[in-house]
Amino acid sequence: MSVAPLRLGVVVPVFNEAANVAALAERLDAVLGPDGWEVIFVDDDSPDGTAGAARALALTDGRVRVIQRIGRRGLSSACIEGMCATAAPLVAVIDGDLQHDEALLPRMAALLKGDPVLDLVIGSRFVEGGGTGDWDRDRVAKSALATRLSRRVLKAELSDPMSGFFMIRSDVVRALVPRLSGIGFKLLLDILTASDRRLRFAELPYVFRSRAAGESKLDSVIALEYLIALYDRMFGKLVPVRFAMFASVGAAGAVVHLAVLALLFRGMGVMFVPATVLATFAAMTFNFWLNNQLTYRDRRLRGAGPMLRGWLSFCAVCSVGAVANVGVAGFTFEVWRGGWAGSALLGILVAAVWNFALSSRFTWGRYGRR
C-alpha cells in the first residue's frame, strides 16, 4: 500500500482550546483531503486538557501530532517549534479558535506550488474581499494603529502585517529560525523583519470569523507584547528587550519606593530608617510582581509555593544589588572627587545589571519552570 507524500504541515498553537481540536481537524480534512498533510497542535500545557484532546484524536488519526510544552509559553515560540517539527515542504500557521478560514489553505498551497519565487502567502482581512467579521469599532481602530506601527520596521508593504494566518516554504522559515525573537504573538512580523532579503509574498482575502468556543486571548498584556516585539526589531541589538523591560520595571519600582516612603515618613510619622526598609520591600514586591507578569511572562511563576520562593529569591538578589550599588557609587565618588551624579548613575547601572543577571538565573530560571 503506497503512502501519499507529505506536502503540508499545519501548525496550530493552542491554549485552552480543547473544545475546538476535533472540529478543526474535521475542517482540515474537508478542505485538504484524506492525505498529504499533517496537523501539529502545539499546546502550552493548557489546564483544560487541550493536549489530551489532541492525543485522543491522534490515536485514530495518524495525521494528528501533539507537542505539549511544559514550563514555557508564548504563541510565536509555539509556532516556531511546530514549524521546525514538520518535514513537509510547506508549513501553515492557523489559530485553533476556528476564526481563520481553513478553506484558504489549498489556494495558498497552489500559489506557492505554481510560483517558485514566492516565499509565503498571507491570509489578509484588509484586501478586497476580506473582512474583520463582528469586530467592534474599538478593535478595528487598535488593529489599524498596530498596522501603522508595524510598517515602521517592515521590509515589505502589505495590508495585514498583524495576520496570524499564513503559509510559508519550510526551508525559508527554518533558515530564519536562529534570527527569530519568538517574542509576542505576531510571528509574521518577526519573519518579515528577520530576513536579510525582501521576502516575496502574496495576500489572499478572508473574513475573520466569530469565536464559537473558548475564550479570546486578546488582552492588554498581548498588546504590550506586540509593542515589545517592535522594540526588539528596532533597538534590540543595542539594549536587549528583556533587560529594557527589567530596567523599566525598576524605574516604576523607584516611584513606588518614594511614594511609600513619603506616606510612612511624612504622612504617618514613622522614623526614616524603618520607613525606608518598608518602602524598599514594597518596591521589591512590586518589581517582582510586575516582572513576573511582563518581563518573564514566558516563565511566569504560578502557585503559592513558587511565588513565595521566587519572591524571597528576588529580594535576596536585589538586596545584594543594593549593597553593590552603594559600594560602587561610594568608590567612584571618592575616585572622581565630587562627581556625585555620575557615581550614583554608575552604581544604579551596576545594580541593575546584577539584579537582572541573577534574578534571570535564580528567580525565573530556577523557579520559573514547573
Residue pairs with C-beta under 8 A, 6 or more apart in sequence:
3 35
4 35
4 36
5 36
6 36
6 37
6 38
6 86
6 87
6 88
7 36
7 37
7 88
7 89
7 90
7 109
8 32
8 36
8 37
8 38
8 88
8 90
8 91
8 92
8 105
8 109
8 167
9 37
9 38
9 39
9 40
9 82
9 83
9 85
9 86
9 87
9 88
9 90
9 91
9 92
9 170
10 28
10 32
10 37
10 38
10 39
10 40
10 91
10 92
10 94
10 105
11 39
11 40
11 42
11 79
11 82
11 83
11 86
11 91
11 92
11 93
11 94
12 24
12 39
12 40
12 41
12 42
12 82
12 93
12 94
12 95
12 96
13 42
13 44
13 75
13 78
13 79
13 82
13 93
13 95
13 96
14 20
14 21
14 41
14 42
14 43
14 44
14 46
14 50
14 54
14 96
15 43
15 44
15 46
15 50
15 73
15 217
16 46
16 47
16 48
16 50
16 214
16 215
17 46
17 48
17 50
17 96
17 97
17 213
17 214
18 46
18 48
18 49
18 50
18 52
18 53
19 213
19 214
20 96
20 97
20 98
20 212
20 213
20 214
21 41
21 50
21 53
21 54
21 57
21 96
22 53
22 57
23 98
23 212
24 39
24 94
24 96
24 98
24 102
25 39
25 57
25 61
25 63
25 64
27 98
27 102
28 37
28 39
28 102
28 105
31 102
31 103
31 105
31 106
32 105
32 106
35 63
37 63
37 88
38 63
38 64
38 65
38 86
38 88
39 63
39 64
39 65
40 65
40 66
40 67
40 82
40 85
40 86
41 50
41 51
41 54
41 64
41 65
41 66
41 67
41 96
42 67
42 69
42 78
42 79
42 81
42 82
43 50
43 51
43 54
43 66
43 67
43 68
43 69
44 69
44 72
44 73
44 74
44 78
45 51
45 68
45 69
45 70
45 71
45 370
51 66
51 68
54 64
54 66
55 66
57 64
58 64
58 65
58 66
65 85
67 78
67 81
67 82
67 85
69 78
69 81
70 369
70 370
71 299
71 368
71 369
71 370
72 298
72 299
72 369
73 297
73 298
73 300
74 182
74 183
74 184
74 185
74 297
74 298
75 164
75 184
75 185
75 187
75 217
76 180
76 181
76 182
76 183
76 184
76 185
76 186
76 187
76 190
76 229
77 182
77 298
79 93
79 187
80 177
80 180
80 182
80 187
82 91
82 93
83 91
83 93
83 168
83 170
83 173
83 174
83 177
84 174
84 177
86 170
87 170
88 170
89 169
89 170
89 171
90 109
90 112
90 167
90 168
90 169
90 170
91 167
91 168
91 169
91 170
91 173
92 105
92 108
92 165
92 166
92 167
92 168
93 164
93 165
93 166
93 167
93 187
94 100
94 102
94 105
94 164
94 165
95 164
95 165
97 211
97 212
97 213
97 214
97 216
98 209
98 211
98 212
98 213
99 133
99 208
99 209
99 210
99 211
100 123
100 164
100 165
100 206
100 208
100 209
101 123
101 165
101 206
101 207
101 209
104 123
104 165
104 204
104 206
105 167
107 121
107 204
108 121
108 123
108 166
108 167
108 204
109 167
111 118
111 121
111 202
111 204
112 118
112 120
112 121
112 167
112 169
115 202
117 200
118 200
118 201
118 202
119 168
119 169
119 172
119 199
119 200
119 201
120 166
120 167
120 168
120 169
120 172
120 191
120 199
120 200
120 201
120 202
121 166
121 167
121 168
121 201
121 202
121 203
121 204
122 158
122 160
122 163
122 165
122 166
122 188
122 201
122 202
122 203
122 204
123 160
123 163
123 165
123 166
123 203
123 204
123 205
123 206
124 130
124 158
124 159
124 160
124 163
124 203
124 204
124 205
124 206
125 131
125 132
125 160
125 163
125 205
125 206
125 207
125 208
126 147
126 159
126 160
127 159
127 160
127 203
127 204
127 205
128 205
129 205
130 160
130 205
130 206
130 207
131 205
131 207
131 208
132 139
132 140
132 143
132 207
132 208
133 207
133 208
133 209
133 210
134 210
135 143
135 208
139 218
142 223
143 162
146 162
146 223
146 226
147 160
147 161
147 162
149 227
149 230
150 161
150 162
150 186
150 189
150 230
151 157
151 161
152 230
152 234
153 189
153 193
153 230
153 233
153 234
154 161
154 189
154 192
154 193
155 192
155 193
155 195
155 198
155 199
156 192
156 198
156 199
156 201
158 201
158 203
159 203
160 203
161 186
161 188
161 189
161 192
162 186
162 188
162 189
162 226
163 188
164 185
164 186
164 187
164 188
165 206
166 188
168 191
172 199
173 191
176 191
176 194
176 195
179 194
180 187
180 190
180 191
180 194
181 190
181 194
181 229
181 232
181 233
181 236
181 241
182 190
183 190
183 225
183 228
183 229
183 232
183 241
184 190
184 222
184 225
184 226
184 228
184 229
185 217
185 222
185 225
185 226
186 226
186 229
189 229
189 230
189 233
190 229
190 233
191 199
192 199
193 233
221 293
221 294
221 297
224 294
225 297
228 241
228 245
231 241
231 244
232 241
235 244
242 295
242 296
242 356
242 360
243 353
243 356
245 291
245 294
245 295
246 291
246 295
246 352
246 355
246 356
246 359
247 352
247 356
249 287
249 290
249 291
249 294
249 295
250 287
250 352
250 355
252 286
252 287
252 290
253 283
253 284
253 286
253 287
253 290
254 283
256 279
256 282
256 283
256 286
257 279
257 280
257 282
257 283
258 279
260 275
260 278
260 279
260 282
260 283
261 275
261 276
261 279
264 270
264 275
264 278
264 279
265 271
265 272
265 275
265 276
270 278
280 322
281 315
284 314
284 315
284 318
285 311
287 314
287 318
288 310
288 311
288 314
288 315
288 363
291 314
291 359
291 364
292 300
292 301
292 307
292 310
292 364
293 300
296 360
296 364
296 368
299 364
299 365
299 368
299 369
300 368
301 307
301 310
301 364
301 367
301 368
302 370
306 367
306 368
306 370
309 367
310 363
310 364
310 367
310 368
313 359
313 362
313 363
313 366
313 367
314 359
314 363
317 354
317 355
317 358
317 359
317 362
317 363
318 355
318 359
320 354
320 358
321 351
321 352
321 354
321 355
321 358
322 351
324 347
324 350
324 351
324 354
325 347
325 348
325 350
325 351
326 347
327 347
328 343
328 346
328 347
328 350
328 351
329 343
329 344
329 346
329 347
329 348
330 343
330 347
332 339
332 342
332 343
332 346
332 347
333 339
333 340
333 343
336 342
336 343
